[in-house]
């Protein structure tokens, strides 16, 4: 497997663009004017941290984090179903924990803040 500079992973003959989480979350927070500015800022900072970390993770794990980050962002800004927030947070936390504390601590702190702001517990 080769990694191209555009965040495109080439697996055999199939190109899969995993994109940036910050871009995905930007679209989500921009479509949620009712969400607080603090929450939006934390979500964007968290997405940036995950973008930094995902290059250190296996491709499948990075894709899973992308899906869970989208779900977490949508739940945090719109639906606010605590169980869905917790599920997405736990799905993101597991690979962060495996990445090691020196890499994951800033992201874990932001995840904690997001859950506290949204009532998903922390």
C-alpha positions in Angstrom: 0.0 0.0 0.0 1.3 3.5 -0.9 0.3 6.8 0.6 0.1 9.8 -1.8 0.7 13.3 -0.5 -3.0 14.2 -1.0 -4.3 11.9 1.8 -5.2 9.4 -0.9 -4.4 5.8 -0.1 -3.7 3.6 -3.1 -4.6 0.0 -2.4 -4.0 -2.1 -5.4 -5.7 -0.3 -8.2 -8.4 1.4 -6.0 -7.8 5.0 -4.8 -9.7 5.9 -1.7 -9.6 9.5 -0.6 -9.9 9.7 3.1 -10.0 13.5 3.1 -9.5 15.7 6.1 -11.7 15.5 9.2 -11.4 19.2 9.7 -13.1 19.8 6.3 -15.9 17.4 7.1 -16.5 18.9 10.5 -16.4 22.4 9.1 -19.3 21.5 6.8 -21.2 20.0 9.8 -20.7 23.0 12.1 -21.5 25.5 9.4 -24.8 23.7 8.9 -25.7 24.0 12.6 -26.1 27.7 13.5 -27.8 26.8 16.8 -24.7 25.1 18.1 -22.5 27.2 20.5 -19.3 28.7 19.3 -17.4 27.0 22.0 -18.7 23.6 20.9 -17.9 24.4 17.3 -14.4 25.5 18.2 -13.8 22.3 20.2 -15.1 20.0 17.4 -12.9 21.7 14.9 -9.8 21.5 17.1 -10.6 17.8 17.8 -10.9 17.2 14.1 -7.5 18.8 13.5 -5.9 16.7 16.1 -7.4 13.5 14.6 -6.1 14.6 11.2 -2.7 14.8 12.7 -3.0 11.4 14.4 -4.7 9.5 11.6 -1.6 9.3 9.5 0.0 7.2 12.3 -2.9 4.7 12.3 -3.7 1.8 10.0 -6.0 2.8 7.0 -9.0 0.9 8.3 -8.7 2.5 11.7 -8.4 6.0 10.2 -11.5 5.4 8.1 -13.5 4.2 11.2 -12.4 7.3 13.0 -13.6 9.5 10.1 -17.0 7.9 10.2 -17.3 8.2 14.0 -16.1 11.8 13.9 -18.8 12.6 11.5 -21.4 11.0 13.7 -20.0 12.7 16.8 -20.1 16.1 15.1 -23.7 15.6 13.9 -24.9 14.4 17.2 -23.1 17.1 19.1 -24.5 19.9 17.0 -28.0 18.7 16.1 -29.5 15.5 17.6 -27.7 15.4 20.9 -28.6 11.8 21.7 -26.3 11.0 24.6 -26.0 7.3 23.8 -25.0 8.0 20.2 -22.5 10.6 21.4 -20.9 8.1 23.9 -20.8 5.4 21.3 -19.0 7.6 18.8 -16.7 8.9 21.5 -15.8 5.4 22.6 -15.2 4.3 19.1 -12.7 7.2 18.6 -11.1 6.8 22.0 -10.0 3.1 21.5 -7.6 3.8 18.7 -6.4 7.0 20.3 -5.5 5.0 23.4 -3.7 2.5 21.3 -1.7 5.3 19.6 -0.1 6.1 22.9 -0.5 8.8 25.5 2.1 11.2 24.1 0.2 11.3 20.8 -3.4 11.1 22.1 -3.5 13.3 25.2 -4.5 16.6 23.4 -7.2 14.8 21.4 -8.5 13.0 24.5 -8.8 16.3 26.4 -10.8 17.8 23.5 -13.1 14.8 23.4 -13.7 15.1 27.1 -14.6 18.8 26.7 -17.0 18.0 23.8 -18.8 15.4 25.8 -19.0 17.8 28.8 -20.5 20.5 26.6 -23.1 18.2 25.0 -24.2 16.2 28.0 -22.7 13.0 26.7 -20.9 12.9 30.1 -17.1 13.1 30.4 
